[in-house]
Amino acid sequence: MAKKQETTIKEIQTPFDYAPEKIKNYTHKTYLLADGTSPLTYTIKSRGIFIFDEEKGVNREIKYCKNQQTIYVDEMTGPQSLSHITFLDGVLNIPKEDQILQRFMEAHPQNNIVFEEFDRVKIAKDEVHDLELEIEALMAAKNLDVDMAEAIMRVEIGSEVTKMSSKELKRDLLLYAKKNPELFLELAKDDNIQLRNFGIRATEAGILKLSPDQRTFFWKSNNRKLLNIPFDEHPYSALASWFKTDEGMEIYSNIEKQLS
């Protein structure tokens, strides 16, 4: 009597058992308007759009037709039933069953310009980056000396900074760092910002004088000219750069003694 052959699970194969790469992960996709707005309705073009085909080296027209199996017009067969693409309240939801629309949106030239795919992982990464930037800015603000704090806040609120107490200055500096961490860190690393502030303080104290046309700095005491401002430069930026020259360093030391 013939021995009964046993069949194991491993011997039962389907076309996908050993070809996992053939299994596609179809998912629902959501697109948002890139500028963050949410108008009641917003429609994008679904025809007359050309994209460059890298493989064929030609421009090809794409169109969104629900009754077709391709987005390329030159591959379509039979009637072309054009479909509209409308964002509702700034959102476009595309079910996994509508692969044609998903491919069309991915290929659209306005992708990542006018609209972008909602990506939870990317958003999480962006939020982590923003939080880390905020922490870095707050730590830098906490350890900043008074002169540099005044220089940065002068950029934000102007001459009002001279009326603030040290506690008010520290509070507003921390709030500024929290609200604008990237700009704050950029200002904190700017070599010229403290020199700009020094020049403004010297002018406010009546040591230096800026001409009405903002083209020349003078000694206030004797009207002696110190510096002509290049036409395309901000006066205090030019003064900050000048303080780094040999002549400017001498003037800086003189002003520093008068301010202290």
FIVEX-594692 format. One record per residue (C-alpha): residue number from 1; chain; residue in three letters; x, y, z. Coordinates in pm, 1 decimal. Layout:
BEGIN
> nr,kette,rest,X,Y,Z
> NUM,A,Ala,X,Y,Z
...
***
This chain:
BEGIN
> nr,kette,rest,X,Y,Z
> 1,A,Met,0.0,0.0,0.0
> 2,A,Ala,140.0,336.6,-102.1
> 3,A,Lys,242.8,563.0,180.3
> 4,A,Lys,9.0,854.7,219.1
> 5,A,Gln,183.2,1175.7,121.7
> 6,A,Glu,157.1,1450.5,382.6
> 7,A,Thr,104.2,1803.9,263.6
> 8,A,Thr,252.7,2079.5,469.6
> 9,A,Ile,150.3,2444.0,475.0
> 10,A,Lys,481.1,2539.3,313.9
> 11,A,Glu,393.7,2329.4,8.6
> 12,A,Ile,75.9,2530.5,-53.3
> 13,A,Gln,187.7,2836.9,-245.4
> 14,A,Thr,1.2,3136.7,-376.7
> 15,A,Pro,138.0,3378.3,-636.2
> 16,A,Phe,226.3,3614.8,-350.4
> 17,A,Asp,383.4,3373.2,-100.9
> 18,A,Tyr,738.2,3429.9,-217.3
> 19,A,Ala,699.0,3758.2,-398.5
> 20,A,Pro,619.2,4013.3,-127.2
> 21,A,Glu,758.9,4291.0,-345.8
> 22,A,Lys,455.6,4245.8,-572.3
> 23,A,Ile,217.3,4336.8,-293.9
> 24,A,Lys,148.0,4710.7,-312.1
> 25,A,Asn,42.8,4907.1,-9.9
> 26,A,Tyr,-253.9,5108.4,-129.9
> 27,A,Thr,-347.9,5376.7,119.7
> 28,A,His,-581.1,5669.0,161.6
> 29,A,Lys,-410.1,6001.7,87.3
> 30,A,Thr,-490.0,6354.6,195.0
> 31,A,Tyr,-369.2,6674.6,29.5
> 32,A,Leu,-373.1,7022.5,182.3
> 33,A,Leu,-320.2,7366.2,30.8
> 34,A,Ala,44.9,7456.5,82.8
> 35,A,Asp,-24.0,7811.3,204.5
> 36,A,Gly,-229.6,7678.1,496.2
> 37,A,Thr,-552.1,7845.6,386.1
> 38,A,Ser,-887.1,7668.5,385.3
> 39,A,Pro,-1124.0,7829.0,133.3
> 40,A,Leu,-1469.4,7678.9,98.7
> 41,A,Thr,-1375.0,7536.5,-242.8
> 42,A,Tyr,-1053.0,7544.3,-444.6
> 43,A,Thr,-1025.5,7373.1,-783.4
> 44,A,Ile,-702.6,7284.2,-960.2
> 45,A,Lys,-653.9,7213.7,-1330.3
> 46,A,Ser,-719.3,6855.6,-1435.4
> 47,A,Arg,-637.4,6890.6,-1806.8
> 48,A,Gly,-397.6,7072.1,-2040.3
> 49,A,Ile,-101.4,6996.9,-1812.7
> 50,A,Phe,232.3,6884.1,-1951.4
> 51,A,Ile,513.4,6711.0,-1762.4
> 52,A,Phe,853.8,6599.7,-1881.2
> 53,A,Asp,895.8,6222.0,-1919.2
> 54,A,Glu,1253.9,6141.5,-1816.7
> 55,A,Glu,1248.2,5799.7,-1986.0
> 56,A,Lys,1110.2,5915.8,-2320.6
> 57,A,Gly,1269.2,6260.4,-2314.2
> 58,A,Val,949.4,6438.0,-2420.2
> 59,A,Asn,675.7,6650.8,-2267.3
> 60,A,Arg,356.4,6453.1,-2218.3
> 61,A,Glu,7.4,6575.4,-2141.1
> 62,A,Ile,-162.1,6441.6,-1828.9
> 63,A,Lys,-532.9,6448.7,-1754.8
> 64,A,Tyr,-754.4,6315.8,-1475.8
> 65,A,Cys,-1030.1,6098.4,-1619.5
> 66,A,Lys,-1204.0,5855.0,-1386.7
> 67,A,Asn,-1291.6,5620.0,-1673.1
> 68,A,Gln,-926.2,5576.6,-1779.1
> 69,A,Gln,-649.7,5356.1,-1640.3
> 70,A,Thr,-372.8,5609.3,-1699.7
> 71,A,Ile,-302.0,5978.3,-1646.8
> 72,A,Tyr,-117.6,6012.3,-1979.6
> 73,A,Val,-338.0,6136.0,-2263.7
> 74,A,Asp,-133.5,5950.0,-2528.6
> 75,A,Glu,-210.2,5620.2,-2352.0
> 76,A,Met,-583.9,5675.5,-2310.8
> 77,A,Thr,-836.4,5479.0,-2512.3
> 78,A,Gly,-1201.1,5549.9,-2586.4
> 79,A,Pro,-1403.0,5839.4,-2446.7
> 80,A,Gln,-1226.9,6060.8,-2193.3
> 81,A,Ser,-1456.2,6158.2,-1907.5
> 82,A,Leu,-1280.7,6459.1,-1752.8
> 83,A,Ser,-1322.1,6491.0,-1376.7
> 84,A,His,-1287.8,6799.8,-1158.3
> 85,A,Ile,-1045.6,6814.1,-863.2
> 86,A,Thr,-1178.0,7032.5,-583.1
> 87,A,Phe,-1040.4,7096.5,-234.7
> 88,A,Leu,-1313.2,7142.5,25.8
> 89,A,Asp,-1213.6,7370.1,315.2
> 90,A,Gly,-854.1,7339.4,193.8
> 91,A,Val,-855.1,6957.7,202.9
> 92,A,Leu,-866.1,6690.7,-68.1
> 93,A,Asn,-921.9,6332.4,47.5
> 94,A,Ile,-837.9,6059.0,-203.1
> 95,A,Pro,-945.8,5701.0,-119.4
> 96,A,Lys,-705.3,5416.0,-192.4
> 97,A,Glu,-943.0,5294.5,-466.2
> 98,A,Asp,-880.4,5609.4,-673.7
> 99,A,Gln,-524.0,5531.1,-778.6
> 100,A,Ile,-553.9,5741.0,-1094.6
> 101,A,Leu,-618.0,6057.8,-896.2
> 102,A,Gln,-338.9,5974.1,-653.7
> 103,A,Arg,-94.8,5932.1,-942.9
> 104,A,Phe,-222.3,6251.7,-1106.1
> 105,A,Met,-170.5,6454.5,-787.8
> 106,A,Glu,178.3,6312.6,-739.7
> 107,A,Ala,279.1,6400.6,-1098.1
> 108,A,His,110.1,6744.3,-1101.8
> 109,A,Pro,361.6,7032.3,-1145.5
> 110,A,Gln,195.2,7221.3,-859.5
> 111,A,Asn,257.7,6939.3,-611.9
> 112,A,Asn,455.2,7076.4,-314.5
> 113,A,Ile,398.5,7428.9,-447.0
> 114,A,Val,23.7,7498.1,-443.2
> 115,A,Phe,-72.2,7182.9,-253.8
> 116,A,Glu,112.5,6911.1,-62.6
> 117,A,Glu,43.4,6565.4,72.4
> 118,A,Phe,-40.0,6543.2,441.1
> 119,A,Asp,242.9,6336.7,586.5
> 120,A,Arg,216.6,6250.9,958.2
> 121,A,Val,580.7,6144.0,982.5
> 122,A,Lys,706.7,6461.0,811.2
> 123,A,Ile,484.5,6677.2,1030.0
> 124,A,Ala,616.3,6502.5,1341.4
> 125,A,Lys,975.3,6560.9,1227.6
> 126,A,Asp,901.4,6927.4,1157.4
> 127,A,Glu,739.1,6969.1,1499.2
> 128,A,Val,1036.2,6805.1,1673.2
> 129,A,His,1272.6,7034.1,1481.7
> 130,A,Asp,1067.8,7341.2,1580.2
> 131,A,Leu,1061.6,7235.2,1946.2
> 132,A,Glu,1436.8,7172.6,1951.6
> 133,A,Leu,1495.6,7511.2,1787.3
> 134,A,Glu,1275.8,7677.5,2047.9
> 135,A,Ile,1465.4,7509.1,2332.7
> 136,A,Glu,1798.7,7613.0,2183.3
> 137,A,Ala,1679.8,7973.8,2147.4
> 138,A,Leu,1544.4,7986.3,2503.7
> 139,A,Met,1867.8,7846.1,2646.7
> 140,A,Ala,2068.5,8101.0,2448.6
> 141,A,Ala,1839.0,8383.1,2566.9
> 142,A,Lys,1871.7,8270.1,2927.8
> 143,A,Asn,2252.2,8289.5,2915.1
> 144,A,Leu,2277.1,8614.0,2717.1
> 145,A,Asp,2443.0,8916.7,2880.0
> 146,A,Val,2251.0,9241.8,2921.4
> 147,A,Asp,2427.9,9432.6,2642.7
> 148,A,Met,2356.8,9163.0,2385.1
> 149,A,Ala,1998.4,9124.8,2509.9
> 150,A,Glu,1947.9,9498.7,2462.0
> 151,A,Ala,2100.4,9483.1,2115.0
> 152,A,Ile,1863.3,9206.6,2004.5
> 153,A,Met,1553.2,9362.2,2156.8
> 154,A,Arg,1637.5,9695.5,1995.2
> 155,A,Val,1586.9,9521.0,1660.8
> 156,A,Glu,1235.8,9427.8,1775.1
> 157,A,Ile,1113.6,9735.2,1966.6
> 158,A,Gly,1360.6,10013.8,1882.2
> 159,A,Ser,1453.4,10285.6,2130.9
> 160,A,Glu,1183.2,10173.1,2377.3
> 161,A,Val,1436.5,9918.6,2500.8
> 162,A,Thr,1621.3,10193.6,2691.7
> 163,A,Lys,1315.8,10243.1,2918.2
> 164,A,Met,1297.9,9877.3,3022.8
> 165,A,Ser,1422.2,9737.4,3353.4
> 166,A,Ser,1656.6,9437.7,3346.0
> 167,A,Lys,1370.4,9205.8,3446.2
> 168,A,Glu,1145.6,9341.9,3171.8
> 169,A,Leu,1429.3,9307.6,2922.4
> 170,A,Lys,1493.2,8946.2,3022.9
> 171,A,Arg,1122.3,8859.4,3008.1
> 172,A,Asp,1072.0,9012.3,2664.3
> 173,A,Leu,1392.0,8852.5,2537.7
> 174,A,Leu,1270.4,8505.2,2641.8
> 175,A,Leu,929.7,8567.5,2486.0
> 176,A,Tyr,1096.1,8687.2,2164.8
> 177,A,Ala,1319.2,8377.6,2155.3
> 178,A,Lys,1015.3,8153.3,2204.9
> 179,A,Lys,809.6,8327.5,1936.1
> 180,A,Asn,1088.2,8367.6,1676.4
> 181,A,Pro,1355.7,8110.7,1764.1
> 182,A,Glu,1519.8,8099.8,1421.5
> 183,A,Leu,1546.4,8478.0,1387.3
> 184,A,Phe,1660.0,8511.6,1748.8
> 185,A,Leu,1945.1,8263.0,1700.1
> 186,A,Glu,2044.3,8438.0,1378.9
> 187,A,Leu,2062.5,8773.2,1561.5
> 188,A,Ala,2247.7,8618.1,1856.4
> 189,A,Lys,2519.2,8496.6,1617.9
> 190,A,Asp,2543.8,8827.8,1429.7
> 191,A,Asp,2879.0,8990.8,1511.8
> 192,A,Asn,2757.2,9334.7,1405.6
> 193,A,Ile,2435.5,9356.2,1605.0
> 194,A,Gln,2606.5,9457.3,1928.9
> 195,A,Leu,2815.0,9717.6,1745.5
> 196,A,Arg,2496.6,9851.0,1583.2
> 197,A,Asn,2338.0,9883.1,1925.0
> 198,A,Phe,2651.0,10054.5,2057.9
> 199,A,Gly,2629.6,10311.2,1777.9
> 200,A,Ile,2260.0,10374.9,1846.9
> 201,A,Arg,2329.7,10420.0,2218.1
> 202,A,Ala,2607.9,10666.0,2137.4
> 203,A,Thr,2368.9,10865.2,1918.7
> 204,A,Glu,2089.7,10857.4,2178.6
> 205,A,Ala,2339.2,10973.0,2444.7
> 206,A,Gly,2436.5,11272.6,2231.1
> 207,A,Ile,2793.6,11158.9,2169.5
> 208,A,Leu,2743.5,11100.4,1797.4
> 209,A,Lys,2508.0,11277.6,1557.7
> 210,A,Leu,2353.3,11139.0,1239.0
> 211,A,Ser,2275.5,11392.1,966.7
> 212,A,Pro,1907.4,11440.4,870.9
> 213,A,Asp,1963.4,11263.2,539.1
> 214,A,Gln,2122.6,10972.4,732.3
> 215,A,Arg,2434.2,10985.5,514.6
> 216,A,Thr,2696.2,11115.0,763.8
> 217,A,Phe,2799.3,11063.8,1127.2
> 218,A,Phe,2953.0,11353.8,1326.1
> 219,A,Trp,3090.8,11412.7,1672.3
> 220,A,Lys,2804.4,11589.6,1848.6
> 221,A,Ser,3041.6,11808.9,2054.1
> 222,A,Asn,3225.4,11976.8,1768.2
> 223,A,Asn,3042.3,11865.3,1449.5
> 224,A,Arg,3357.1,11693.9,1321.5
> 225,A,Lys,3273.3,11443.2,1049.3
> 226,A,Leu,3349.3,11080.9,1133.7
> 227,A,Leu,3199.1,10870.8,859.0
> 228,A,Asn,3019.3,10902.1,526.3
> 229,A,Ile,2755.9,10630.2,477.8
> 230,A,Pro,2759.1,10443.3,144.0
> 231,A,Phe,2435.6,10508.3,-45.1
> 232,A,Asp,2307.2,10148.7,-34.5
> 233,A,Glu,2385.0,10076.9,334.2
> 234,A,His,2191.1,10121.2,657.4
> 235,A,Pro,2369.8,10393.8,860.5
> 236,A,Tyr,2413.4,10186.1,1175.7
> 237,A,Ser,2525.8,9879.1,981.5
> 238,A,Ala,2790.4,10092.5,813.1
> 239,A,Leu,2890.7,10237.1,1150.6
> 240,A,Ala,2919.7,9886.3,1298.9
> 241,A,Ser,3153.7,9781.8,1017.1
> 242,A,Trp,3355.4,10102.0,1057.5
> 243,A,Phe,3406.3,10032.4,1429.8
> 244,A,Lys,3611.9,9727.8,1322.4
> 245,A,Thr,3867.1,9941.2,1133.7
> 246,A,Asp,4178.6,10084.6,1301.0
> 247,A,Glu,4031.7,10435.2,1310.1
> 248,A,Gly,3693.9,10308.9,1419.4
> 249,A,Met,3838.5,10106.2,1707.2
> 250,A,Glu,3994.0,10419.5,1853.3
> 251,A,Ile,3663.4,10605.4,1829.9
> 252,A,Tyr,3486.0,10302.5,1982.5
> 253,A,Ser,3716.5,10310.2,2286.6
> 254,A,Asn,3660.0,10683.8,2326.3
> 255,A,Ile,3279.7,10645.8,2312.6
> 256,A,Glu,3288.8,10345.9,2547.8
> 257,A,Lys,3456.7,10558.8,2815.9
> 258,A,Gln,3191.6,10830.1,2776.4
> 259,A,Leu,2905.9,10579.8,2800.4
> 260,A,Ser,3042.4,10406.3,3112.4
***
